Amino acid sequence: MKVLLVGAGAREHALAWRLAQSPSLTELHAAPGNPGIAALGVCHPVRADDGDGLLGLALTLGTELAIIGPEGPLVAGVADELRRNGIAVFGPSAAAARIEGSKSFAKEVLRAAGVPAAEALSVARPPCVVKADGLAAGKGVFVCRTREELEIALRSVQALGGGMVIEELLEGREVSVFALSDGREVVPVAAAQDFKRIGDGDTGPNTGGMGAYSPVPWLDDLEALTEAVHRPVIEELARRGTPFVGCLFAGLMVTDDGPKVLEFNARFGDPETQVIAPRLQGDLLAVLLQAARGDLSRARLAADGSSAVTVVLASPGYPESSDYAGVAIHGLDAADAQGALVFQGGTAVRDGRVVTMGGRILSVTGTGATVPEARASAYRAVDLVSFEGVRFRRDIAAAVDG
């Protein structure tokens, strides 16, 4: 099968690594891809948001399945353009991707579906959560416990342009839960926990994610959770005539009153995919094709009993700036020899060397029988990889016992 993977981040590298293990894969292409993906397939210089360019590339290649990784192209309708021209796509339409593209739309769908969520507030006063209504690359959510934090949040969201949503501040344990859908059926995948803030001890501003681990030992019944949270939303979107085909990612807060939705995303998570992909059993490509063709009725996709931990290596100016280009990266081969998986996110090749090109540069993933074993493996590899100004958290999954 000829596959076109759209995107250029560490999430796409992790997906490419997993797809390359499928017996049904004959050609793997990526647009635009990155140097890590280029070791697994052929990369093409077409931007992920260039619908016309992607369509031309897909038709030229004879693509049998397109997999769209990032949220931006999905919200912009790239999946629609490819589907209109007869290409099977794993990824929702623009109408269905509004579940991520608009926080206010997501609130409306959750209410109609009867799924518990953080309550919207009419007045902004601490404690509360301020969210940009549109896409913000994981940086549009502000937890405000003080008046000063609230004022900073309001200014920051206003600077992004567009609207905002004010919500109650929920207390509990946060978790990311992933499920696949063909527009009707729901197939649980796995759960992970990510670390959003830049600094150790969950300090500093929110980021796109500084690390993650999977499984989540304290989470009980994944299938029951997806039936209670994902299925009603999938059914509500179908009822509206906008069936969701792709990966529906629920960010949940598990409170004393049960799980409540913080947000929905319309794609695989980053950095969560980097810890879920190594744990998946079976042929991921076959299942994604079944979803794209509208029939997951016989599909099963389970994670094995292993654990994985990812530590993100970021540029010195991240998250305020993602413009960090041309700095040589050292130790990739040493980390690979040590058994780690190093998924490239913001990288490029200059004069035969892998260099930085972005904000979140690498996702270093360790695996093991338990989360502590996987964590130790990840940090051993992190200590082998370096580039000038690298910043990362030292406490990813540190409090996890199993």
C-alpha positions in Angstrom: 0.0 0.0 0.0 1.3 3.5 -0.9 0.9 5.9 2.1 1.3 9.7 2.3 1.9 10.9 5.8 1.3 14.7 6.2 3.3 16.6 8.8 6.8 17.2 10.0 7.0 16.7 13.7 8.0 14.0 16.2 4.4 12.7 16.2 4.7 12.1 12.5 8.1 10.5 12.9 6.6 8.1 15.6 3.7 7.3 13.3 6.1 6.7 10.3 8.2 4.4 12.5 5.2 2.3 13.4 3.7 2.3 9.9 7.1 1.1 8.5 6.6 -2.1 10.4 3.3 -3.0 8.6 3.5 -5.9 6.2 1.0 -4.2 3.9 3.2 -1.1 3.4 4.9 -0.9 0.0 5.8 2.9 -0.2 5.9 5.5 2.6 5.9 9.1 1.5 5.8 12.2 3.8 5.1 15.9 3.2 7.1 17.7 4.2 8.5 15.1 6.6 11.8 15.5 8.5 15.3 13.9 8.5 14.1 11.1 10.8 11.2 10.2 8.6 13.5 10.4 5.5 15.3 7.3 6.9 12.0 5.4 6.7 10.5 6.7 3.4 10.6 9.5 0.9 10.0 13.1 1.9 8.6 15.7 -0.4 8.9 19.5 0.0 5.1 20.2 0.2 3.8 22.1 3.2 1.3 20.3 5.4 -1.3 23.1 4.9 -0.9 23.2 1.1 -4.1 21.4 0.0 -3.5 21.9 -3.7 0.1 20.8 -3.4 -0.8 17.7 -1.3 -3.5 16.7 -3.7 -1.2 17.0 -6.7 1.5 14.9 -4.9 -1.0 12.3 -3.8 -2.4 11.8 -7.3 1.1 11.7 -8.8 2.2 9.1 -6.3 -0.9 7.0 -6.6 -1.6 7.3 -2.9 -3.9 4.7 -1.5 -4.1 6.2 2.0 -3.3 9.7 3.3 -2.7 10.2 7.0 -2.9 13.8 8.3 -1.0 14.4 11.5 -1.3 18.0 12.6 -4.4 19.9 13.5 -3.9 22.9 11.3 -4.4 21.1 7.9 -7.4 19.2 9.3 -9.1 22.4 10.5 -8.2 24.0 7.2 -10.0 21.2 5.2 -7.1 19.4 3.6 -8.8 16.1 4.3 -11.9 17.3 2.5 -9.9 18.2 -0.6 -8.2 14.9 -0.8 -11.5 12.9 -0.3 -13.3 14.9 -3.0 -10.7 13.6 -5.4 -11.0 9.9 -4.4 -8.2 9.5 -1.9 -8.9 7.6 1.3 -7.9 9.8 4.3 -7.4 9.1 7.9 -8.3 12.4 9.5 -11.6 14.3 10.0 -13.3 16.8 7.7 -13.0 20.5 8.5 -16.5 20.4 9.9 -15.7 17.6 12.3 -12.3 19.0 13.2 -14.0 22.0 14.7 -14.2 19.8 17.8 -10.6 21.0 18.2 -10.6 24.2 16.1 -13.3 25.9 18.2 -13.6 25.5 22.0 -17.0 27.1 21.9 -18.2 24.6 19.3 -16.8 21.7 21.4 -18.7 23.0 24.4 -21.9 23.0 22.4 -21.3 19.4 21.1 -20.5 18.2 24.7 -23.7 19.7 26.0 -25.8 18.1 23.3 -24.0 14.7 23.8 -24.5 14.8 27.5 -20.8 14.4 28.3 -19.6 16.0 31.6 -17.2 18.8 31.0 -15.7 21.9 32.8 -18.5 24.4 33.2 -18.3 27.6 31.2 -18.3 30.8 33.2 -19.8 34.1 32.2 -17.4 36.2 34.3 -13.6 35.9 34.4 -12.6 35.7 38.1 -10.0 33.5 39.7 -9.8 30.6 40.1 -10.6 29.8 36.5 -9.2 28.7 33.2 -8.9 31.0 30.2 -8.7 29.4 26.8 -8.2 30.8 23.3 -11.2 29.7 21.2 -9.1 28.6 18.2 -5.9 26.7 17.6 -2.9 27.8 19.6 -0.4 25.0 19.3 -1.0 23.9 22.9 -0.2 27.3 24.2 -3.6 28.9 24.5 -4.7 27.6 27.9 -4.0 29.5 31.1 -4.7 28.3 34.6 -5.5 31.4 36.7 -5.5 31.1 40.5 -4.7 34.8 41.1 -5.9 38.1 39.7 -2.4 38.7 38.3 -2.4 35.4 36.5 -5.9 36.2 35.1 -4.8 39.6 33.8 -1.7 38.0 32.1 -4.0 35.3 30.6 -6.5 37.8 29.2 -3.8 39.8 27.6 -2.1 36.8 26.1 -5.3 35.4 24.6 -6.4 38.7 23.2 -3.0 39.0 21.5 -3.7 35.7 19.7 -6.7 37.3 18.1 -10.1 35.6 18.0 -12.4 34.7 20.9 -11.9 33.1 24.3 -13.7 30.7 26.6 -13.7 31.0 30.4 -14.1 27.8 32.4 -14.2 26.6 36.0 -10.9 25.3 37.3 -11.3 21.5 37.9 -9.2 19.7 40.4 -8.1 16.1 39.9 -5.8 14.0 37.8 -5.4 14.8 34.1 -5.1 12.2 31.4 -5.2 12.0 27.6 -7.3 9.2 26.1 -7.2 8.2 22.5 -9.8 6.4 20.3 -10.2 5.8 16.6 -13.5 6.3 14.7 -14.8 5.6 11.2 -17.6 8.0 11.8 -19.8 5.5 13.7 -17.7 2.9 15.5 -15.3 3.8 18.3 -12.1 1.7 19.0 -10.1 2.5 22.1 -6.3 2.9 21.6 -4.5 3.9 24.8 -4.1 6.5 27.5 -1.1 8.7 28.3 -0.3 11.5 30.6 1.6 14.5 29.3 3.5 17.4 31.0 2.5 20.7 29.5 4.5 23.3 31.5 8.0 24.2 30.5 9.7 23.8 33.9 10.2 21.1 36.5 7.4 20.9 39.1 4.9 22.1 36.5 6.2 25.7 36.6 6.3 28.3 33.8 4.1 28.7 30.8 2.2 26.0 28.9 3.9 24.4 25.9 2.9 21.9 23.2 4.1 19.3 25.7 7.5 18.6 27.3 7.1 14.8 27.9 4.7 12.0 28.4 4.3 8.5 29.7 2.0 5.5 29.0 0.3 3.5 30.4 -1.4 5.5 33.2 -1.3 3.1 36.2 -4.2 4.7 38.1 -6.6 4.7 35.1 -9.0 1.7 35.4 -11.2 0.8 32.4 -10.2 2.4 29.1 -13.0 0.9 27.1 -15.7 2.1 29.6 -14.1 5.5 29.5 -14.2 5.8 25.7 -17.8 4.5 25.7 -18.8 7.3 28.2 -16.8 10.1 26.6 -15.9 9.4 23.0 -18.9 7.5 21.7 -21.6 10.1 22.6 -19.5 12.8 20.8 -18.9 10.6 17.7 -22.7 10.0 17.6 -23.5 13.7 18.1 -21.2 14.7 15.2 -22.7 12.0 13.0 -26.2 13.2 13.9 -25.2 16.7 12.7 -24.1 15.3 9.4 -20.4 15.8 10.1 -19.1 12.3 10.9 -15.7 12.1 12.5 -13.1 9.9 10.8 -9.8 9.8 12.5 -8.3 9.9 16.0 -10.4 11.6 18.7 -8.2 12.6 21.6 -9.9 13.6 24.8 -8.1 15.6 27.5 -9.8 14.6 30.7 -9.7 15.6 34.3 -10.6 12.7 36.6 -12.3 14.4 39.5 -14.0 13.1 42.7 -17.3 13.3 40.6 -15.9 11.3 37.8 -14.1 12.2 34.5 -14.8 15.6 32.9 -13.7 16.8 29.5 -11.1 19.6 29.4 -10.8 19.6 25.6 -11.0 17.5 22.5 -8.3 17.2 19.8 -9.0 15.9 16.3 -5.7 14.0 15.9 -3.0 11.9 17.6 -1.3 13.8 20.4 2.2 15.2 20.5 4.2 14.0 22.6 1.6 11.3 23.5 2.0 9.5 20.2 5.7 9.0 21.0 4.8 6.9 24.0 1.8 5.1 22.5 3.3 4.0 19.2 5.9 1.8 20.8 3.2 0.0 22.8 0.8 -0.8 20.0 0.1 -4.3 19.0 -0.9 -5.4 15.5 -1.0 -3.7 12.2 -1.6 0.0 12.7 -1.7 0.8 9.0 -4.5 -1.8 8.4 -6.6 -0.3 11.2 -6.1 3.3 9.9 -7.2 2.1 6.4 -10.3 0.5 7.9 -11.2 3.7 9.6 -10.6 5.7 6.4 -12.8 3.3 4.5 -15.6 3.6 7.0 -15.6 0.2 8.6 -13.9 -0.4 12.0 -16.5 -3.0 13.0 -13.9 -5.8 13.2 -10.9 -3.7 14.1 -9.0 -4.1 17.4 -6.0 -2.0 18.4 -4.6 -2.6 21.8 -1.5 -1.6 23.6 0.8 -4.2 25.2 1.9 -4.5 28.8 5.1 -2.5 28.3 5.7 1.1 29.3 7.2 4.1 27.6 8.4 7.5 28.7 9.2 10.5 26.4 11.3 13.5 27.3 11.2 16.4 24.9 14.4 18.4 24.2 13.5 21.9 23.3 15.3 25.1 22.1 16.5 27.6 24.7 13.8 30.2 23.8 10.9 27.8 23.7 7.9 28.3 24.1 8.2 32.0 23.6 10.2 31.4 20.4 10.4 28.4 18.1 13.0 30.1 15.8 16.2 28.1 16.6 17.9 27.0 13.4 21.2 25.5 12.3 22.6 24.3 15.6 24.3 20.9 15.4 22.8 18.0 17.3 25.1 15.4 18.8 24.7 11.9 20.1 21.8 10.6 18.0 23.6 7.4 17.1 24.7 6.9 20.7 21.1 7.2 21.9 20.0 4.8 19.2 22.7 2.3 20.2 21.6 2.5 23.8 18.1 1.3 22.7 16.2 4.5 22.8 13.8 5.8 20.2 14.7 9.4 19.2 11.8 10.9 17.2 12.8 14.1 15.4 10.5 17.1 15.6 12.3 20.4 14.8 15.2 19.2 12.7 16.8 19.7 9.3 20.0 18.5 7.5 22.7 20.9 6.7 26.0 19.8 5.2 25.3 16.2 6.1 24.6 17.0 9.7 21.3 17.0 11.6 20.7 20.4 13.1 17.9 22.2 15.0 15.0 23.8 13.2 12.2 24.8 15.6 11.1 24.8 19.2 10.6 21.2 20.3 13.6 19.6 18.6 13.6 15.9 19.7 11.4 13.4 21.6 13.6 10.9 23.3 11.6 7.8 24.2 12.6 4.9 26.5 10.7 1.7 27.0 10.6 -0.9 29.7 8.5 -3.3 31.7 7.4 -0.5 34.0 7.2 3.3 33.9 10.2 3.7 36.2 12.2 1.4 33.9 11.2 3.3 30.8 11.9 6.6 32.5 15.5 5.5 33.4 16.0 4.4 29.8 14.8 7.7 28.4 17.0 9.8 30.7 20.1 7.7 30.0 19.5 8.5 26.3 18.8 12.2 27.0 22.2 12.4 28.6 23.8 11.2 25.4 22.1 13.7 23.1 23.0 17.4 23.1 22.9 20.7 21.3 23.8 24.1 22.4 21.1 25.7 24.7 19.1 22.5 25.0 16.4 22.6 27.7 14.3 19.8 29.1 12.5 18.7 32.2 14.2 16.3 34.7 10.9 15.2 36.3 8.9 13.6 33.5 7.1 10.6 35.1 9.1 10.9 38.3 6.2 10.4 40.6 4.9 7.3 38.8 5.4 4.0 40.7 4.2 1.4 38.3 
